[in-house]
Amino acid sequence: MSNISNLSFVHPNAKIGSNVTIDPFVYIDDDVEIGDNCHIMSHTSIISGTRLGKNNTIYHGAIIGADPQDFRWKGEKTYCTIGENNHIYQQVIINRSICEGESTVIGSNSYIMAQSHIGHDTRIGDKCVIGNAVKIAGNCRVDNCSILSSMALVHEKCHIGEWVLIKGGCRVNSNIPPYVIMAHNPISYFGVNAFILRKEGKDEESIDEIAKCYRHIYQCNTSIFNALLRIQADVKQCPERDAIVKFVKDHDYKIASLPLEMI
């Protein structure tokens, strides 16, 4: 049994799960699916093509599954898919994909803070925090357990690895490898995200190996190609080392805060 205000509009074709609360002045469009135990607060709009999993809370004034803000979109049928146990706060806007049958994807157990914007075809992992007024352009990726502090700006097609902390107000204009803190403008390496890694159970040896990797990449004044060779020779093999090397290679050695002559 759901609690749906008679002051809201729910399209007759929308699929509403059990124990869903829909407050007054909510707009639920055609071809929307809302999972069990969700709470949709007043003045929220959930647009056609949105798929909400269970236990999500959508706060006042959010727009979920909004039409893409991209000239390439010509009205194709696209989607916005959101996992479970997320908190999506006031006036957040999340756009659908621009590609026929494709989806913008938000994982599970994340916090998307007030007035943030997530562009078309972006993929947000699990256990992420997207801070107040963060702007993420289209075709971006944010991996699991990363934090983007308030007013960070992420340019199109950037990939932010897992366990990353982006300081407030940063302009992310390239790929960010895992486990780091990035700060300042122009964006630059600020250290290893050790506090959060410890809090989530990473041991000191693993954190030390991560730090050794990034000393070679960011602090030895050598090319990224040579830095990877040094990492593979000098740093003990571990999942964290392998993840860093793989990330850099997968992105053709293009990562944030390295001058072109060091790539």
C-alpha positions as CSV (number, residue, x, y, z in Angstrom):
1,M,0.0,0.0,0.0
2,S,1.4,3.4,-1.0
3,N,0.7,6.9,0.3
4,I,0.1,9.1,-2.7
5,S,-1.2,12.6,-2.2
6,N,-4.2,13.6,-4.2
7,L,-2.4,16.9,-4.9
8,S,0.2,15.2,-6.9
9,F,0.0,13.9,-10.5
10,V,0.9,10.3,-11.2
11,H,0.5,9.1,-14.8
12,P,-1.7,6.0,-15.0
13,N,1.1,4.1,-16.8
14,A,3.6,4.8,-14.1
15,K,4.6,1.7,-12.0
16,I,4.7,2.5,-8.3
17,G,6.0,-0.1,-5.9
18,S,4.8,-0.9,-2.3
19,N,5.0,1.5,0.6
20,V,5.9,4.5,-1.6
21,T,5.2,8.0,-0.3
22,I,4.5,10.7,-2.9
23,D,4.0,14.1,-1.3
24,P,1.8,17.0,-2.7
25,F,2.7,18.7,-6.0
26,V,4.9,15.9,-7.3
27,Y,4.8,15.1,-11.1
28,I,5.3,11.5,-12.1
29,D,5.5,11.1,-15.9
30,D,4.5,8.2,-18.2
31,D,6.9,5.2,-18.4
32,V,8.3,5.8,-14.9
33,E,9.1,2.9,-12.5
34,I,9.5,3.6,-8.7
35,G,10.7,0.8,-6.4
36,D,9.4,-0.1,-3.0
37,N,9.8,2.2,0.1
38,C,10.7,5.3,-1.9
39,H,9.8,8.8,-0.6
40,I,9.3,11.5,-3.3
41,M,9.0,14.9,-1.7
42,S,7.0,17.9,-2.9
43,H,7.7,19.7,-6.1
44,T,9.8,16.9,-7.5
45,S,9.4,15.9,-11.2
46,I,10.3,12.3,-12.3
47,I,10.3,12.3,-16.1
48,S,9.6,9.5,-18.6
49,G,12.3,6.8,-18.8
50,T,13.3,7.0,-15.2
51,R,13.8,3.8,-13.3
52,L,14.1,4.2,-9.5
53,G,15.2,1.2,-7.3
54,K,14.1,0.6,-3.7
55,N,14.5,2.8,-0.7
56,N,15.4,6.0,-2.4
57,T,14.6,9.4,-0.9
58,I,14.1,12.3,-3.4
59,Y,14.0,15.7,-1.8
60,H,12.0,18.8,-2.7
61,G,12.3,20.2,-6.2
62,A,14.5,17.6,-7.8
63,I,14.1,16.7,-11.5
64,I,15.0,13.1,-12.2
65,G,15.4,11.9,-15.8
66,A,15.2,15.4,-17.3
67,D,15.6,15.8,-21.1
68,P,19.3,15.9,-22.1
69,Q,20.9,19.3,-22.5
70,D,22.7,18.4,-25.7
71,F,22.0,19.4,-29.3
72,R,22.7,15.8,-30.5
73,W,19.6,14.5,-28.7
74,K,16.7,14.5,-31.2
75,G,14.0,13.0,-29.0
76,E,15.3,9.4,-28.9
77,K,13.9,7.1,-26.2
78,T,16.4,7.1,-23.4
79,Y,16.6,6.3,-19.7
80,C,17.8,7.4,-16.3
81,T,18.5,4.4,-14.0
82,I,19.0,4.9,-10.3
83,G,19.9,2.1,-7.8
84,E,18.8,1.6,-4.2
85,N,19.2,3.5,-0.9
86,N,20.2,6.9,-2.4
87,H,19.5,10.3,-1.0
88,I,19.0,12.9,-3.8
89,Y,18.6,16.3,-2.3
90,Q,16.8,19.6,-3.1
91,Q,16.9,20.9,-6.7
92,V,19.2,18.2,-8.1
93,I,18.9,17.7,-11.9
94,I,19.8,14.4,-13.5
95,N,19.6,14.1,-17.3
96,R,18.7,11.1,-19.3
97,S,21.0,9.6,-22.0
98,I,21.2,11.1,-25.5
99,C,21.6,7.6,-27.2
100,E,18.6,5.5,-28.2
101,G,18.0,2.8,-25.5
102,E,20.9,3.9,-23.3
103,S,20.9,5.3,-19.7
104,T,22.4,7.7,-17.3
105,V,23.2,5.5,-14.3
106,I,23.4,6.3,-10.6
107,G,24.5,3.4,-8.4
108,S,23.4,2.7,-4.8
109,N,24.0,4.1,-1.3
110,S,25.1,7.5,-2.6
111,Y,24.3,11.1,-1.5
112,I,23.7,13.6,-4.2
113,M,23.6,17.0,-2.5
114,A,21.4,20.0,-3.2
115,Q,21.6,21.9,-6.5
116,S,24.0,19.4,-8.1
117,H,23.6,18.5,-11.8
118,I,24.5,15.2,-13.5
119,G,24.7,15.3,-17.2
120,H,23.6,12.8,-19.9
121,D,25.2,9.3,-20.0
122,T,27.2,9.9,-16.9
123,R,27.7,6.9,-14.6
124,I,28.0,7.4,-10.8
125,G,29.2,4.3,-8.8
126,D,28.1,3.1,-5.3
127,K,28.8,4.9,-2.0
128,C,29.6,8.2,-3.7
129,V,29.0,11.7,-2.3
130,I,28.3,14.5,-4.8
131,G,28.5,17.7,-2.9
132,N,26.3,20.8,-3.0
133,A,26.2,22.5,-6.4
134,V,28.6,20.1,-8.1
135,K,28.3,20.1,-11.9
136,I,29.1,17.0,-13.8
137,A,29.0,17.2,-17.6
138,G,27.9,14.5,-20.0
139,N,29.6,11.1,-20.6
140,C,31.6,11.3,-17.3
141,R,32.2,8.5,-14.9
142,V,32.7,8.6,-11.1
143,D,33.8,5.3,-9.6
144,N,32.7,3.8,-6.2
145,C,33.4,5.5,-2.9
146,S,34.5,8.9,-4.4
147,I,33.7,12.3,-3.0
148,L,33.3,15.5,-5.0
149,S,33.2,18.4,-2.6
150,S,30.9,21.4,-3.1
151,M,31.0,23.4,-6.4
152,A,33.4,21.0,-8.1
153,L,33.1,21.2,-11.9
154,V,33.7,18.0,-14.0
155,H,34.3,18.5,-17.7
156,E,32.8,16.2,-20.4
157,K,34.2,12.6,-20.7
158,C,36.3,12.8,-17.5
159,H,36.8,9.6,-15.5
160,I,37.3,9.8,-11.7
161,G,38.6,6.7,-10.2
162,E,37.5,5.0,-6.9
163,W,38.3,6.4,-3.5
164,V,39.0,9.9,-4.8
165,L,38.4,13.1,-3.0
166,I,38.0,16.3,-5.1
167,K,38.3,19.4,-3.0
168,G,35.6,22.1,-3.3
169,G,35.6,24.3,-6.3
170,C,38.0,22.3,-8.4
171,R,37.7,22.2,-12.2
172,V,38.3,18.6,-13.2
173,N,39.5,18.7,-16.9
174,S,41.1,15.2,-17.2
175,N,41.0,11.7,-15.7
176,I,41.7,11.3,-12.0
177,P,43.4,8.1,-10.9
178,P,42.2,6.1,-7.8
179,Y,42.9,6.8,-4.2
180,V,44.0,10.5,-4.5
181,I,43.1,13.9,-3.2
182,M,43.0,16.6,-5.9
183,A,42.8,20.3,-5.1
184,H,43.4,23.9,-6.4
185,N,42.8,25.5,-9.8
186,P,44.5,24.4,-12.0
187,I,43.8,21.1,-10.4
188,S,46.8,19.3,-8.9
189,Y,47.8,16.3,-6.8
190,F,47.3,16.9,-3.1
191,G,48.2,13.5,-1.6
192,V,46.7,10.1,-1.0
193,N,43.1,9.9,0.4
194,A,44.5,8.1,3.5
195,F,42.0,9.2,6.1
196,I,39.0,7.8,4.1
197,L,41.0,4.7,3.2
198,R,41.8,4.0,6.8
199,K,38.3,4.7,7.9
200,E,37.0,2.1,5.4
201,G,39.5,-0.6,6.6
202,K,42.6,-0.3,4.3
203,D,45.7,-1.3,6.1
204,E,48.8,0.9,6.5
205,E,50.9,-1.2,4.1
206,S,48.4,-0.8,1.3
207,I,48.3,3.0,1.9
208,D,52.1,3.1,1.9
209,E,52.2,1.3,-1.5
210,I,49.7,3.7,-2.9
211,A,51.8,6.7,-1.8
212,K,54.9,5.2,-3.4
213,C,53.1,4.9,-6.7
214,Y,52.1,8.5,-6.6
215,R,55.5,9.7,-5.6
216,H,56.7,8.2,-8.9
217,I,53.9,9.7,-10.9
218,Y,53.6,13.2,-9.5
219,Q,56.8,13.9,-7.5
220,C,59.8,12.5,-9.4
221,N,59.8,14.9,-12.4
222,T,59.8,12.1,-15.0
223,S,57.4,11.1,-17.7
224,I,54.3,9.1,-16.8
225,F,55.6,6.3,-19.0
226,N,58.8,6.1,-17.0
227,A,56.9,6.5,-13.8
228,L,54.9,3.3,-14.5
229,L,58.0,1.4,-15.3
230,R,59.4,2.5,-11.9
231,I,56.2,1.6,-10.1
232,Q,56.3,-1.9,-11.6
233,A,59.9,-2.3,-10.6
234,D,59.9,-0.7,-7.2
235,V,56.4,-1.1,-5.7
236,K,55.3,-4.4,-4.2
237,Q,52.5,-5.9,-6.3
238,C,49.1,-5.5,-4.7
239,P,45.6,-4.8,-5.9
240,E,46.0,-1.1,-5.3
241,R,49.2,-0.8,-7.3
242,D,47.7,-2.8,-10.2
243,A,44.5,-0.6,-10.2
244,I,46.6,2.5,-10.5
245,V,48.7,1.1,-13.3
246,K,45.7,-0.2,-15.2
247,F,43.8,3.1,-14.8
248,V,46.7,5.1,-16.3
249,K,47.2,2.7,-19.2
250,D,43.5,2.5,-19.9
251,H,43.4,6.3,-20.4
252,D,46.5,6.5,-22.6
253,Y,48.6,8.0,-19.9
254,K,46.3,11.1,-19.8
255,I,45.6,12.0,-16.1
256,A,45.0,15.3,-14.4
257,S,47.7,17.7,-13.3
258,L,50.5,16.3,-15.5
259,P,52.0,18.8,-18.0
260,L,51.8,17.6,-21.6
261,E,55.6,17.1,-21.8
262,M,55.4,14.6,-18.9
263,I,52.8,12.3,-20.6
